[in-house]
């Protein structure tokens, strides 16, 4: 009897043990365990967030009266004395005057100017360009593209392109009127040269002295309904930028002229566009006259230990300034775009 009872108890214990194992194998868990699939559901894998490059270069001097930056439209005269790069006369140049006129009219219309003035508000809380007081306006009809006039060649400065302004404006114009705008982007000097070679229908630049020479040499004309060849309509400011520690102390200087003198006096690294652009032209006017810095390489041969003439666009020069811990003059729109992109310019 005792032996039978012992066998029964042993059998009960064995059954209990087997039942417990079966439950665990079926997926039941203790209070301190969470199934693998539930862990993944409640705590999905976190993708690593790529680090945004930081920009040390910052605006140190701005809104000085000598740093106003005005943008001007000019239509190319189809009867201009076009030449090649060697100065030889060129004949048979075809200028799309109808397309150039349509684009200029739209840029000076309520729609065009409002879009330009609003550009940058969403991303920066402020406009990157402002409407010039007394700027010419156009309120008439704008001709739609035809097969002969649909391609417009615009030669322009890098600032309106690198800042994204043209990328914001032109698709609207093209969609509404059927044109295709081919953009050639370079410094003002090179943009004007392209027009003198007959490779542009209009230009959008920002160097008054070069624009006036362009007009005086017969390369532009007065569009119907306007009073001048030079149609200045937008502006912003050049800004003097440099490393955040500002070794030259330009942020505390009373004027931009004092700031440039401090950079030269201390031989702090400065990156010049060196390309005949509007920005380069403005920069040359800000150095102390005693330095005699001009566009000619001979004029700064004794300053190459601190003065770098890059002969490059604004975006490339900003990258150089960041890498060299140097100072640079730039238009504000391109700088803010450079800063927002983490120091990367395509």
Secondary structure, DSSP 8 states (H G I E B T S, - for coil): -HHHHHHHHHHHHHHHHHHHHHHHHTT---TT---HHHHHHHS--------------EEEE---GGGEEEEEEEEB-TTS--B-TTS-B-------HHHHHHHHHHHTSHHHHHHHHHTTHHHHSS-SSEE-TT-----S------TTT-EEEEEEEHHHHHTSHHHHHHHHHHHHH--EEEEEEE-HHHHHHHHHTT--SEEEE--HHHHHHHHHTT-B---TT-S-S-EEEEEEEEEEEE-TT-TT-GGGSSSHHHHHHHHHHHT--EEE--SS-HHHHHHHTTS-GGG---SSGGGGGGGTTTEEE----HHHHHHHHHHHT-EEEEEHHHHHHHHHTTT---
